Amino acid sequence: MESKIIYSSILSVRAEKEMSSSWDWYEERQKGLGDRFIEEVIRKISIVEDNPELFPVKYKSYRETMIATFPMLIIYRINKRKRIIRIVSVFHTARSIKAKYQ
């Protein structure tokens, strides 16, 4: 029986700031919506940790996946040697595509 490789994830400072400002924005619109946003991000990161190569490479070694019900992408890189998923950005799809991988 094949053993499953366990990955853990870390958030970049950029991703943390993006999540925080997005939480603020959603909470200002509707109480509890920011919490739902964070729950969806955590749910999707868990899926990425379980199967990091599930989502496609979009640019160099960056992979992307959409967050359900929110217009956001999780952009990440895989470090197979260290078994780490580095969440580079939680990117709003309305932002300039040029800012996506910077």
C-alpha positions as CSV (number, residue, x, y, z in Angstrom):
1,M,0.0,0.0,0.0
2,E,1.3,3.4,-1.0
3,S,1.8,5.9,1.8
4,K,0.4,9.4,1.3
5,I,2.9,12.3,1.2
6,I,1.8,14.9,3.7
7,Y,2.2,18.6,2.8
8,S,1.8,21.6,5.0
9,S,1.2,25.2,3.8
10,I,2.6,28.5,4.7
11,L,1.2,31.9,3.8
12,S,3.4,34.7,2.4
13,V,3.1,38.1,4.0
14,R,1.3,39.2,0.8
15,A,-1.3,36.5,1.1
16,E,-1.9,37.3,4.7
17,K,-2.5,40.9,3.9
18,E,-4.8,40.1,1.0
19,M,-6.9,37.8,3.2
20,S,-7.1,40.3,6.0
21,S,-8.2,43.2,3.7
22,S,-10.6,40.9,1.9
23,W,-12.1,39.8,5.2
24,D,-12.6,43.5,6.1
25,W,-14.2,44.3,2.8
26,Y,-16.6,41.3,2.9
27,E,-17.5,42.0,6.6
28,E,-18.3,45.6,5.8
29,R,-20.8,44.4,3.2
30,Q,-22.5,41.7,5.3
31,K,-21.7,40.5,8.8
32,G,-20.4,37.0,8.7
33,L,-19.4,37.1,5.0
34,G,-15.8,37.7,5.8
35,D,-15.8,34.6,8.0
36,R,-17.4,32.6,5.1
37,F,-14.6,33.9,2.8
38,I,-11.9,32.7,5.3
39,E,-13.7,29.3,5.6
40,E,-13.6,28.9,1.8
41,V,-9.9,29.8,1.6
42,I,-9.1,27.3,4.4
43,R,-11.2,24.6,2.7
44,K,-9.4,25.2,-0.6
45,I,-6.0,25.2,1.0
46,S,-6.8,21.9,2.6
47,I,-7.6,20.4,-0.8
48,V,-4.3,21.8,-2.2
49,E,-2.4,20.2,0.8
50,D,-4.0,16.9,0.1
51,N,-3.2,17.0,-3.6
52,P,-0.8,19.9,-4.5
53,E,-0.6,18.9,-8.2
54,L,-4.3,18.8,-8.8
55,F,-4.4,22.4,-10.1
56,P,-2.6,23.5,-13.2
57,V,0.6,25.4,-13.5
58,K,-0.3,28.8,-14.9
59,Y,3.0,30.7,-14.9
60,K,6.5,29.3,-14.4
61,S,6.0,27.1,-11.3
62,Y,3.0,29.0,-10.0
63,R,-0.3,27.1,-9.7
64,E,-3.8,28.5,-9.3
65,T,-7.2,27.5,-8.0
66,M,-10.4,29.4,-7.7
67,I,-12.2,29.9,-4.3
68,A,-15.8,28.8,-4.4
69,T,-18.4,31.6,-4.4
70,F,-15.8,34.4,-4.2
71,P,-13.9,36.0,-7.2
72,M,-10.5,35.0,-5.8
73,L,-7.6,32.8,-6.8
74,I,-5.2,31.1,-4.5
75,I,-1.8,31.2,-6.2
76,Y,0.8,28.8,-4.8
77,R,4.1,27.0,-5.4
78,I,5.1,23.5,-4.3
79,N,8.4,22.6,-2.6
80,K,8.4,18.9,-2.9
81,R,11.7,18.4,-1.1
82,K,10.4,20.2,2.0
83,R,6.8,19.1,1.4
84,I,5.5,22.7,1.7
85,I,2.9,24.5,-0.2
86,R,3.7,28.3,-0.2
87,I,0.6,30.3,-0.7
88,V,1.9,33.3,-2.6
89,S,-1.3,35.3,-3.1
90,V,-5.0,35.3,-2.5
91,F,-5.7,37.3,-5.6
92,H,-8.9,39.1,-6.5
93,T,-9.7,38.4,-10.1
94,A,-10.7,42.0,-10.8
95,R,-7.2,43.2,-10.1
96,S,-4.7,43.8,-12.9
97,I,-3.3,40.6,-14.3
98,K,0.2,42.3,-14.2
99,A,0.1,42.2,-10.4
100,K,-0.7,38.6,-10.2
101,Y,2.8,37.1,-9.8
102,Q,4.7,40.0,-8.4
